[in-house]
Amino acid sequence: MSKVLLVDDDAMIRSFLKLHFEGHEFEVELAEDGKDALSKAAANVQDLIVLDMNMPVMTGWDAAKELKKDGAPIIALTAQKTHDEQVAAHEAGCDTFVEKPIDPARLLEAVKRVLG
């Protein structure tokens, strides 16, 4: 069973994604901001990180740079739909990019792609 760290400042999105991933046989850990994500990633090895990019306390942009050092693939979540935003996500260390509002099927497709 793959371990996923879901990071989003919106509790409803965290709950929705948790149910979605658990329904596809993933073990899920939640974090509410980038700082919380760094702490949880340091305490537990993750197979994948799904990371909102626009959060308070520590943005996903800053967190991705640190989280990528541990080697887990990162899927960026953001409402921004520009090419520049996609490039910035990759430069921050994200492996791929999924737009909000989140389409569960598209997110699962991205997960399968990055986990191989």
MOVEN-V909531 format. One record per residue. PHI is phi as a letter, one per 40 degrees, with the letter a starting at -180 (999 if undefined). D_LAST is the distance of its C-alpha to the last C-alpha in whole Angstrom. Layout:
# MOVEN-V909531
((PHI | D_LAST) (PHI | D_LAST))
This chain:
# MOVEN-V909531
((999 | 14) (c | 12) (b | 14) (b | 15) (b | 17) (b | 19) (b | 21) (a | 24) (c | 28) (c | 28) (c | 29) (c | 28) (c | 25) (d | 24) (c | 25) (d | 24) (c | 20) (d | 21) (c | 22) (c | 19) (c | 16) (c | 19) (c | 19) (b | 15) (g | 16) (b | 15) (c | 17) (b | 19) (b | 21) (b | 23) (b | 24) (b | 27) (a | 27) (c | 25) (c | 28) (c | 27) (c | 23) (c | 24) (c | 26) (c | 24) (c | 21) (c | 24) (c | 25) (a | 21) (c | 18) (b | 15) (c | 11) (a | 11) (b | 14) (b | 16) (b | 19) (c | 22) (c | 23) (b | 27) (b | 28) (c | 31) (g | 32) (a | 29) (c | 27) (c | 23) (c | 24) (c | 26) (c | 23) (d | 20) (c | 22) (c | 23) (c | 20) (c | 17) (c | 20) (c | 18) (g | 15) (c | 13) (c | 11) (b | 13) (b | 13) (c | 17) (b | 19) (a | 23) (c | 25) (c | 26) (b | 25) (c | 26) (c | 24) (c | 26) (c | 24) (c | 21) (c | 22) (c | 23) (c | 20) (c | 18) (c | 21) (c | 21) (h | 18) (c | 15) (c | 12) (a | 13) (b | 16) (b | 17) (c | 21) (c | 23) (c | 24) (c | 21) (c | 20) (d | 18) (c | 16) (c | 15) (c | 14) (c | 12) (c | 11) (c | 10) (c | 8) (c | 6) (c | 5) (c | 5) (c | 4) (g | 0))
